[in-house]
Structure formats: C-alpha cells, structure tokens
Amino acid sequence: YNSTLNSLSSALCWQKAAALLKLAPVQPDMISFNGHISLHGRLSHWHHALDVLKETRFRRLQNSQITYNASISALERGSRWESTLLLLGDAKRRSRSLNEVAGNSALAACERCSKWCTAVQFLSGFTGRDDLVVDVISFNTAISCCEKSSAWEAALALLADAESRRLVDVITYNATISACEKAKMWQLAIELLKDTQRSMTPDLISYNSAISACRVESPCSWLLALALMAEAQRKRLRWDIITYSSAVGVCEKSSQWKAARLLLQDTSQQRSMNVIVLNAALCAFGAAGQWQLALWTSYCGPEKAGFSMDVIGCTSCISACEASS
C-alpha cells in the first residue's frame, strides 16, 4: 500500500494519492501520511498539507520529526511564515524532537516574505531550544533575509555570530557583502571582500557584489570597480553579464563614459551584451553629452547582440539629444 502511495507521490499524482489514502483497504500509518504531506509540500499545496496533518491528529497518530519537517517545508514553500513558527511552537509543546531542517525551513519562509526582524529573532532563539540545531544554512538564510531588506547592521551582527561558531562559507560572506551593497555601504562591502580572502577563496558572486557596491557618487569608485574586475580575472574567474552590468553601472554613476564604452565594446566581443549593460552605457553617454555615440550605440548594439531596445534605452537616447539641443 505504501509503495503504491510512494509511486503516486513520485509522479506528483496528488489527487490519486489522496483518493487512495481516503479509500485505503488497510489502515494508513504515519508513513503513509508523511509521504502525502511531503507530496503536497513539493507542489506548494500548503493548505492540503495542513489538512493531512489534521487528519493524522484526528486518527490519533503520533506525529514524528518527519511529519513536522514535511509540514513546515510545505508552509515554507507557500510563504506561510507565521504558520511555520506556530507549528514549531506546537512541536515544542508536544515535546517533539526536531532537526535543522525544520528551523531552516522556518527561516526560509521569513526570507520569502522579507521578514528579516522575525528571522533574526528566531535564529537568536535557536540557542535557547534544545530541539533545534543551527548550522551554516541557518545563518546564510537569515543573512540573505537581511540582505533583501538592506538590513546591513543585522547582517554584520549575524556574520560575527556565525564566525564565532565557525559556521561560515563563501555564501555567508556573499550575502553580507550584498547587504552592504544594497545599503550603499560600499566601504564595508570592500572590507568584507578582504575578510573573505583571509579565510577562503571568494567566487565571482563575491566580486560582482563588491563591484556593484562601488556604484556611488565618488570620484574614484569607478577605478576601484575596474581594479576588482582585474583582480577577479587574475584569480581566473570569468566575468559574466552581471560583472559587466555592475561595472558599466559604476562608470555611469561616476560619469566615466569612456570606460563605459570600453566595457561595452568588450561585452560585444564576448557576445555577452544585454539590455541592462546597454542601458547603463547609454545613460553614461547621455550624461556626458555624447549624444552621437548614444544614437550610434543604440542602433548598432542591439542589432549585433540580437535583442531589442526597451523604454529605458530609448528614453536615455532622447534625453541625450534633448540635452545637446
């Protein structure tokens, strides 16, 4: 019976699995229900998962760690962050032992809903519970939640905590660098990149976030961005479209149209030009009064790269021509 349910779950046939569970020729056990909850979790059917959980309690079956993990994971996929925390509280009241999967799913639900304060408070409560385990994924998820809300101070505090527990990897640093970048704290982002280099090898995401952080109104920020590009290249990290987009954006912010032009030419040679890079370059050309260059680039760039200009690019060209008249 359970083998048939597993086969239906593997095929994501939840209606057939539900019918078999309801009309079972034998008494379903907790394994049967756990598999069905997991199936609804994979399909993001959080409300169905809760219905199955209620059914197990109606039948007075003993909910296990697997039951709670599957239910909380289903709620996380449905972005039901409040319900995940309530279910964790229910597990504690019933003295059910959980693992890091349950806690990390709750943190992921908070991240999906940008509830960074709740995520930080919940993570801090890990140490006060003997039924939850904190790991590097816990910190990465909480820091990522802070990053999405530009809560750089909270991200730095979590990083310090993670370092003291030796629960850090390159993703931990990348999320913190990105949090500083989004909050316009570019000096901190650069320092964090240096800190990363002292303990591990930064990846391209590390450099892309640091380069993007240089997009501030500073006379030397564009030079720093280009230096970071060169450093990444020395480490045999291949620039991608995000690298180019970030660097051209820095040049645009610093009114360095010549540097933006060189980067744009490089993307054309590498066949990695896209509309984001083009728009940033057009803004740089327009701000510097290079309307002829803006018009020429808007005509040749998209044609060679095989994409169409968008409203932002067209507006930049029009603004450049208006400023020159």
C-alpha positions as CSV (number, residue, x, y, z in Angstrom):
1,Y,0.0,0.0,0.0
2,N,2.7,2.5,1.0
3,S,4.7,1.5,-2.1
4,T,1.8,2.5,-4.3
5,L,1.5,5.8,-2.5
6,N,5.2,6.4,-3.0
7,S,4.8,5.7,-6.7
8,L,2.0,8.2,-7.0
9,S,4.0,10.7,-5.0
10,S,7.0,10.3,-7.3
11,A,4.7,11.0,-10.2
12,L,3.2,14.0,-8.4
13,C,-0.3,12.5,-8.8
14,W,-1.7,14.0,-5.6
15,Q,-5.4,13.6,-6.5
16,K,-4.9,9.8,-6.9
17,A,-2.8,9.6,-3.8
18,A,-5.5,11.5,-1.8
19,A,-8.2,9.1,-3.1
20,L,-6.1,6.1,-2.2
21,L,-5.4,7.4,1.2
22,K,-9.1,8.1,1.8
23,L,-10.3,4.8,0.4
24,A,-7.5,2.7,1.7
25,P,-8.2,-1.1,2.0
26,V,-5.9,-1.1,5.1
27,Q,-5.4,1.3,7.9
28,P,-2.9,4.0,6.8
29,D,0.0,4.5,9.1
30,M,2.2,7.6,9.8
31,I,4.5,6.6,6.9
32,S,1.5,6.9,4.6
33,F,0.5,10.3,5.8
34,N,4.1,11.6,5.9
35,G,4.6,10.8,2.3
36,H,1.3,12.5,1.4
37,I,2.3,15.7,3.3
38,S,5.7,15.7,1.5
39,L,3.9,15.4,-1.8
40,H,1.8,18.4,-1.1
41,G,5.0,20.2,0.0
42,R,6.7,19.6,-3.3
43,L,3.6,21.0,-5.1
44,S,3.4,24.0,-2.7
45,H,-0.1,22.9,-1.6
46,W,0.4,24.1,2.0
47,H,-3.3,24.1,2.8
48,H,-3.6,20.4,1.7
49,A,-0.6,19.5,3.8
50,L,-2.2,21.0,6.8
51,D,-5.4,19.1,6.1
52,V,-3.4,15.9,6.1
53,L,-1.7,16.9,9.3
54,K,-5.1,17.5,10.9
55,E,-6.2,14.1,9.7
56,T,-3.3,12.4,11.5
57,R,-4.3,14.0,14.7
58,F,-8.0,13.1,14.2
59,R,-6.8,9.5,13.9
60,R,-4.6,10.0,17.0
61,L,-1.4,9.0,15.1
62,Q,1.9,10.0,16.6
63,N,3.4,12.9,14.6
64,S,7.2,12.3,14.1
65,Q,10.1,14.6,13.2
66,I,9.5,13.7,9.6
67,T,5.9,14.8,9.9
68,Y,6.9,18.2,11.3
69,N,9.7,18.7,8.8
70,A,7.4,17.9,5.8
71,S,4.6,20.1,7.1
72,I,6.9,23.1,7.8
73,S,8.6,22.7,4.5
74,A,5.1,22.8,2.8
75,L,4.3,26.0,4.6
76,E,7.7,27.5,3.7
77,R,7.1,26.8,0.0
78,G,3.7,28.6,0.4
79,S,5.4,31.6,2.1
80,R,3.3,31.0,5.3
81,W,5.9,32.3,7.7
82,E,3.6,32.8,10.6
83,S,2.2,29.3,10.3
84,T,5.7,27.8,10.2
85,L,6.5,29.5,13.5
86,L,3.2,28.4,15.1
87,L,3.9,24.8,14.0
88,L,7.4,24.9,15.5
89,G,5.8,26.1,18.8
90,D,3.4,23.3,18.6
91,A,6.2,20.8,18.2
92,K,7.9,22.2,21.3
93,R,4.7,22.0,23.4
94,R,4.3,18.4,22.3
95,S,8.0,17.7,23.2
96,R,8.7,16.5,19.6
97,S,12.4,16.4,18.7
98,L,13.2,18.4,15.5
99,N,16.4,19.0,13.5
100,E,17.9,21.8,11.5
101,V,15.6,21.1,8.5
102,A,12.6,22.4,10.4
103,G,14.3,25.6,11.7
104,N,15.9,26.3,8.3
105,S,12.5,26.0,6.6
106,A,11.0,28.5,9.0
107,L,13.9,30.9,8.3
108,A,13.4,30.4,4.5
109,A,9.7,31.2,4.9
110,C,10.7,34.5,6.7
111,E,13.1,35.2,3.8
112,R,10.4,34.7,1.2
113,C,8.3,37.3,2.9
114,S,11.2,39.7,3.7
115,K,10.6,39.3,7.5
116,W,14.2,40.0,8.5
117,C,13.4,41.0,12.0
118,T,11.5,37.8,12.7
119,A,14.3,35.8,11.1
120,V,16.9,37.4,13.3
121,Q,14.8,36.9,16.4
122,F,14.0,33.3,15.6
123,L,17.7,32.5,14.9
124,S,18.7,34.1,18.2
125,G,16.2,31.8,19.9
126,F,17.9,28.7,18.4
127,T,20.4,28.7,21.3
128,G,17.6,28.6,23.8
129,R,16.0,25.5,22.4
130,D,17.4,22.0,22.7
131,D,15.1,20.7,20.0
132,L,16.5,22.8,17.1
133,V,20.0,22.8,15.6
134,V,21.7,25.8,14.0
135,D,24.0,25.3,11.0
136,V,25.7,27.3,8.3
137,I,22.4,27.2,6.2
138,S,20.6,28.8,9.1
139,F,22.9,31.8,9.1
140,N,23.0,32.0,5.4
141,T,19.3,32.1,5.2
142,A,18.9,34.7,7.9
143,I,21.6,36.9,6.4
144,S,20.1,36.6,3.0
145,C,16.8,37.8,4.5
146,C,18.5,40.8,5.9
147,E,20.2,41.4,2.6
148,K,16.9,41.6,0.7
149,S,15.8,44.4,3.1
150,S,19.1,46.2,3.1
151,A,19.4,45.5,6.9
152,W,23.2,45.6,6.8
153,E,23.8,46.1,10.5
154,A,21.8,43.0,11.3
155,A,23.7,41.1,8.6
156,L,27.0,42.1,10.1
157,A,25.9,41.0,13.5
158,L,24.8,37.6,12.2
159,L,28.1,37.3,10.3
160,A,30.1,37.9,13.5
161,D,28.0,35.3,15.3
162,A,28.5,32.8,12.5
163,E,32.3,33.4,12.6
164,S,32.4,32.8,16.3
165,R,30.7,29.5,15.8
166,R,32.8,28.7,12.7
167,L,29.6,28.3,10.7
168,V,30.6,30.3,7.6
169,D,31.2,29.6,4.0
170,V,31.6,31.8,0.9
171,I,27.8,32.2,0.7
172,T,27.7,33.7,4.2
173,Y,30.2,36.4,3.1
174,N,28.5,37.0,-0.2
175,A,25.1,37.6,1.4
176,T,26.6,40.0,3.8
177,I,28.6,41.9,1.1
178,S,25.3,42.1,-0.9
179,A,23.5,43.5,2.2
180,C,26.1,46.3,2.4
181,E,25.9,46.9,-1.3
182,K,22.1,47.4,-1.2
183,A,22.5,49.8,1.7
184,K,25.1,51.8,-0.2
185,M,27.8,50.9,2.4
186,W,30.5,50.4,-0.2
187,Q,33.5,50.7,2.1
188,L,32.1,47.9,4.3
189,A,31.5,45.8,1.2
190,I,35.1,46.1,0.1
191,E,36.4,45.3,3.6
192,L,34.2,42.2,3.8
193,L,35.6,41.0,0.5
194,K,39.1,41.4,2.0
195,D,37.9,39.4,5.1
196,T,36.7,36.7,2.8
197,Q,40.1,36.4,1.2
198,R,41.7,35.9,4.6
199,S,39.7,32.7,5.3
200,M,38.6,31.3,2.0
201,T,38.6,31.9,-1.8
202,P,36.0,34.4,-3.0
203,D,33.9,33.5,-6.0
204,L,32.6,35.6,-8.8
205,I,29.5,36.4,-6.9
206,S,31.7,38.0,-4.2
207,Y,33.4,40.2,-6.7
208,N,30.2,41.1,-8.5
209,S,28.6,42.3,-5.3
210,A,31.6,44.3,-4.3
211,I,31.8,45.9,-7.8
212,S,28.1,46.7,-7.7
213,A,28.7,48.4,-4.3
214,C,31.0,50.8,-5.9
215,R,28.1,52.4,-7.7
216,V,28.1,55.6,-5.6
217,E,28.9,59.2,-6.2
218,S,32.6,59.0,-5.5
219,P,35.3,60.3,-7.9
220,C,37.4,57.1,-7.5
221,S,34.7,54.4,-7.3
222,W,34.9,53.5,-10.9
223,L,38.7,52.9,-10.6
224,L,38.1,50.6,-7.7
225,A,35.4,48.7,-9.7
226,L,37.8,48.2,-12.6
227,A,40.6,47.1,-10.1
228,L,38.2,44.5,-8.7
229,M,37.4,43.2,-12.2
230,A,41.2,42.9,-12.8
231,E,41.7,41.1,-9.5
232,A,38.9,38.6,-10.3
233,Q,40.4,37.9,-13.7
234,R,43.8,37.2,-12.0
235,K,42.1,34.6,-9.9
236,R,40.9,33.0,-13.1
237,L,37.3,34.0,-12.5
238,R,35.5,34.5,-15.8
239,W,33.4,37.7,-16.0
240,D,29.8,37.2,-16.6
241,I,27.0,39.6,-17.6
242,I,26.4,40.6,-14.0
243,T,30.1,41.7,-13.8
244,Y,29.7,43.9,-16.9
245,S,26.4,45.3,-15.9
246,S,27.7,46.3,-12.4
247,A,30.9,47.8,-13.8
248,V,29.2,49.8,-16.5
249,G,26.7,51.0,-13.9
250,V,29.5,52.2,-11.8
251,C,31.0,54.1,-14.7
252,E,27.6,55.6,-15.5
253,K,27.3,56.8,-11.9
254,S,30.8,58.3,-12.0
255,S,30.2,59.9,-15.4
256,Q,33.1,57.9,-16.9
257,W,31.7,57.4,-20.4
258,K,35.0,56.4,-22.0
259,A,35.4,53.5,-19.5
260,A,31.7,52.5,-20.1
261,R,32.3,52.5,-23.8
262,L,35.4,50.2,-23.5
263,L,33.4,47.8,-21.3
264,L,30.5,47.8,-23.7
265,Q,32.9,47.0,-26.6
266,D,34.2,44.1,-24.6
267,T,30.8,42.7,-24.0
268,S,30.1,42.9,-27.7
269,Q,33.3,41.0,-28.4
270,Q,32.5,38.4,-25.8
271,R,28.9,38.2,-27.1
272,S,27.6,38.9,-23.6
273,M,25.9,42.3,-24.2
274,N,22.3,42.6,-22.9
275,V,19.8,45.4,-22.5
276,I,20.9,46.2,-18.9
277,V,24.5,46.8,-19.9
278,L,23.4,48.8,-22.9
279,N,21.1,51.0,-20.9
280,A,23.8,51.8,-18.3
281,A,26.2,52.7,-21.1
282,L,23.6,54.9,-22.9
283,C,22.9,56.7,-19.6
284,A,26.7,57.3,-19.2
285,F,26.9,58.7,-22.8
286,G,23.9,60.9,-22.4
287,A,25.1,62.3,-19.0
288,A,28.4,63.2,-20.7
289,G,26.7,64.9,-23.7
290,Q,27.8,62.2,-26.1
291,W,24.5,62.1,-28.0
292,Q,26.0,60.9,-31.3
293,L,27.7,58.0,-29.5
294,A,24.4,57.2,-27.7
295,L,22.5,57.1,-31.0
296,W,25.1,55.0,-32.8
297,T,25.3,52.5,-29.9
298,S,21.5,52.3,-29.7
299,Y,21.4,51.4,-33.4
300,C,24.4,49.0,-33.7
301,G,24.5,47.4,-30.2
302,P,21.1,45.6,-30.2
303,E,21.4,44.6,-33.8
304,K,24.7,42.8,-33.3
305,A,23.6,41.3,-30.0
306,G,20.3,40.2,-31.3
307,F,17.9,41.9,-28.8
308,S,15.6,44.9,-28.9
309,M,15.9,48.2,-27.0
310,D,13.5,48.8,-24.2
311,V,11.8,52.0,-23.0
312,I,14.7,52.9,-20.7
313,G,17.3,52.8,-23.5
314,C,15.1,54.8,-25.8
315,T,14.4,57.4,-23.1
316,S,18.2,57.7,-22.5
317,C,18.8,58.4,-26.2
318,I,16.0,61.0,-26.3
319,S,17.3,62.7,-23.2
320,A,20.8,62.8,-24.6
321,C,19.6,64.5,-27.8
322,E,17.5,67.0,-25.8
323,A,20.4,68.0,-23.6
324,S,22.5,68.7,-26.6
325,S,20.0,71.0,-28.4
